[in-house]
Amino acid sequence: MDLAGKVVLVTGANGGIGWALVQELLDRGAAKVYAAARNIQAVAEMAKFDPGRVVALRIDVTHETSVATAAAQCQDVDLVINNAGVNHCKSLLDPDGLDCARQEIKVNYLGTLSMCRAFAPVLAARGGAIANVCSILGLVNLPVNGTYSASKAAGHSLLQGVRAELAPRGVKVYGVYPGPVDTRMTAGQEMSKATPSQVATLILDGIAKDEEYIFPDAMSLDVRKGLLHAPKEVEKQFGAMVP
């Protein structure tokens, strides 16, 4: 997809990757970017960055009415980037694990599903596309982030199903599988992290090249390679990192 002149909606735009995506889209000549977040005040300042092209938009992906209202308002969208997500950094058997799992499923899986369902007619009418920001942890569980990994595994299956359903309607669906990125979500976790800017650039490069699966950093590429050649070894490696 050539992003020049396109209208793009980014959820979770107030986060590190989200804001980096908005900036990179503007640099690539997008005609308009809807910067969406649950709290519109969190993205209001972004609209001042380029008031002619950035529109602050309130979307709570966990509320169907909020999503439906946004879809009715944004009939000119060519690309939806489902970037909103939450990670409580809990293991599956943590005392708070079940409550955290419920919220992560609500946002990471059901919220993304709600966005795909609401915007499918808009994108079908415009020959548009969806890009879901999944996670490399949706392909292999990291026990210290066990509940999050499971929610992203659900997101991976969602991606495959939505892609199949929307293909006859001319809508492309891209999956993005980053490793750790230096954002609020990974604060306090000691590991090598890509920058939001690096990840945003490679996400949009992948969309421009029409890559169905996008691995936008060195770690995600390494893990993908391992999963292709020795999946059990990758599972053992990640499984050793218990809480």
C-alpha positions in Angstrom: 0.0 0.0 0.0 1.3 3.4 -1.0 0.6 5.5 2.1 1.0 8.9 0.4 -2.4 10.6 0.3 -4.1 8.0 2.4 -6.2 8.5 5.5 -5.1 6.4 8.4 -6.5 5.7 11.9 -4.2 4.7 14.7 -5.6 3.4 18.0 -3.5 3.7 21.1 -1.9 6.8 19.5 -0.9 8.2 22.9 1.6 5.4 23.5 5.2 5.2 22.3 4.6 3.1 19.1 1.3 4.9 18.4 2.8 8.4 18.4 5.8 7.2 16.4 3.4 5.8 13.8 1.5 9.1 13.6 4.8 11.0 13.0 6.0 8.5 10.5 2.7 8.5 8.6 2.9 12.3 8.3 6.5 12.0 7.0 5.3 9.6 4.4 2.7 12.0 3.1 -0.5 10.7 4.6 -3.4 13.0 3.9 -4.9 12.7 7.3 -4.2 10.7 10.5 -6.8 10.0 13.1 -4.9 9.8 16.4 -7.2 7.8 18.6 -7.1 7.0 22.3 -9.5 6.3 25.1 -8.8 9.7 26.7 -9.0 12.4 24.0 -7.0 14.7 26.1 -4.1 12.3 25.7 -4.1 12.9 21.9 -5.3 16.5 21.8 -1.7 17.8 21.8 -0.9 15.6 18.9 -3.5 17.5 16.8 -1.6 20.7 17.4 1.5 19.0 15.9 0.0 19.3 12.4 -3.6 20.6 12.8 -4.2 20.3 9.1 -3.6 16.6 9.0 -3.9 15.2 12.6 -7.3 14.7 14.1 -7.7 13.8 17.7 -10.3 11.0 18.1 -11.8 9.4 21.2 -12.1 5.6 20.9 -12.5 3.2 23.8 -12.0 -0.1 22.0 -13.6 -2.0 24.9 -17.0 -0.2 24.3 -18.9 -1.1 21.1 -20.8 2.2 21.1 -17.5 4.2 21.1 -16.1 2.1 18.3 -19.3 2.3 16.3 -19.5 6.0 16.7 -15.9 6.4 15.5 -16.6 4.2 12.4 -19.6 6.3 11.5 -17.5 9.4 11.8 -14.5 8.2 9.9 -15.9 7.1 6.6 -12.8 8.2 4.8 -10.3 5.8 6.4 -8.1 3.7 4.1 -6.0 2.0 6.7 -6.8 1.1 10.4 -3.8 0.3 12.6 -5.0 -1.5 15.7 -2.3 -0.6 18.1 -4.1 -0.2 21.4 -3.1 -2.7 23.9 -2.4 -3.5 27.6 0.2 -5.6 29.3 0.0 -6.2 33.1 3.2 -8.3 33.1 1.7 -11.1 35.1 2.2 -14.8 35.0 -0.8 -17.1 34.5 -0.7 -18.4 38.1 0.0 -15.0 39.7 -2.6 -14.2 42.5 -3.9 -11.4 40.2 -3.4 -13.3 37.0 -7.1 -14.0 36.3 -8.2 -10.4 36.7 -5.3 -9.2 34.5 -6.1 -11.9 31.9 -9.7 -10.7 31.7 -8.6 -7.1 31.1 -5.9 -8.0 28.5 -8.4 -10.2 26.6 -10.9 -7.4 26.7 -8.5 -4.9 25.2 -6.0 -6.9 23.2 -8.5 -9.4 21.7 -12.1 -8.2 22.0 -11.1 -4.6 21.4 -9.3 -5.4 18.3 -12.1 -7.6 17.1 -14.6 -4.8 17.7 -12.5 -2.4 15.6 -12.2 -4.9 12.7 -15.9 -5.6 12.7 -16.9 -1.9 12.8 -14.5 -0.7 10.2 -14.8 -3.6 7.8 -17.6 -2.0 5.7 -15.7 1.3 5.5 -12.5 -0.4 4.3 -14.3 -2.7 1.9 -15.9 0.3 0.2 -12.5 2.0 -0.1 -10.3 -1.0 -0.9 -8.5 -0.4 2.3 -6.5 -2.4 4.8 -6.1 -3.3 8.5 -2.8 -3.7 10.4 -3.1 -5.4 13.8 -0.2 -4.9 16.2 0.1 -8.3 17.7 3.3 -9.5 19.5 6.0 -12.0 19.1 4.7 -13.3 22.4 1.5 -14.3 20.6 3.6 -17.0 18.9 5.5 -18.2 22.0 4.5 -17.7 25.7 6.8 -15.8 28.0 5.8 -17.0 31.5 6.6 -13.6 33.2 4.1 -12.1 30.7 1.9 -15.2 30.6 -1.5 -13.6 30.6 -0.5 -11.0 28.0 1.1 -13.7 25.8 -2.2 -15.6 25.8 -4.2 -12.6 24.9 -1.8 -11.9 22.0 -2.1 -15.6 20.9 -5.8 -15.0 20.6 -5.0 -11.9 18.6 -2.9 -14.0 16.2 -5.8 -16.3 15.6 -8.1 -13.4 15.2 -5.8 -11.9 12.5 -5.8 -15.1 10.5 -9.6 -15.4 10.6 -10.3 -11.8 9.8 -7.8 -11.9 6.9 -9.7 -14.9 5.4 -13.1 -13.3 5.9 -12.1 -9.9 4.4 -10.0 -11.2 1.5 -13.1 -11.7 -0.8 -14.1 -8.1 0.0 -10.7 -6.7 -1.1 -9.4 -5.7 2.3 -5.8 -6.6 3.1 -4.9 -7.6 6.7 -1.4 -7.2 8.0 0.0 -8.7 11.2 2.7 -7.0 13.2 4.8 -9.0 15.7 7.2 -6.8 17.6 9.5 -7.9 20.3 10.2 -5.6 23.3 10.0 -1.9 22.6 11.1 0.9 24.8 7.7 2.2 25.9 5.7 2.5 29.2 4.5 -1.0 28.7 8.0 -2.5 29.1 9.2 0.0 31.8 11.2 -1.7 34.5 11.9 -4.8 32.4 15.6 -5.2 31.8 16.2 -6.4 28.3 17.3 -5.1 24.9 14.6 -3.0 23.4 13.9 -1.4 20.0 12.9 2.2 19.9 9.3 3.2 19.0 10.6 5.1 16.0 12.6 2.1 14.6 9.5 -0.1 15.0 7.1 2.4 13.4 9.4 2.8 10.4 9.6 -1.0 9.8 5.9 -1.5 10.4 5.1 1.0 7.6 7.9 -0.4 5.4 6.2 -3.8 5.7 2.8 -2.4 4.8 4.3 -0.5 1.9 5.8 -3.8 0.7 2.6 -5.6 1.2 4.1 -8.1 3.7 1.3 -10.0 5.5 3.5 -10.8 8.5 5.8 -8.0 9.7 8.6 -8.5 12.3 9.8 -5.0 13.0 12.9 -5.5 15.2 15.9 -7.8 15.6 14.5 -9.9 18.4 11.2 -10.7 16.7 13.1 -11.7 13.5 15.4 -14.0 15.5 12.4 -15.6 17.4 10.6 -16.1 14.1 13.6 -17.8 12.6 13.8 -20.1 15.6 10.1 -20.9 15.5 10.4 -21.9 11.8 13.4 -24.2 12.4 13.2 -25.4 16.0 9.9 -24.3 17.7 10.4 -26.6 20.7 13.8 -25.1 21.5 12.2 -21.6 21.4 9.5 -22.8 23.7 12.0 -24.2 26.2 14.1 -21.1 26.0 11.2 -18.8 26.8 9.7 -21.3 29.3 12.9 -21.1 31.4 12.2 -17.4 32.1 9.7 -18.2 34.8 8.5 -15.5 37.4 
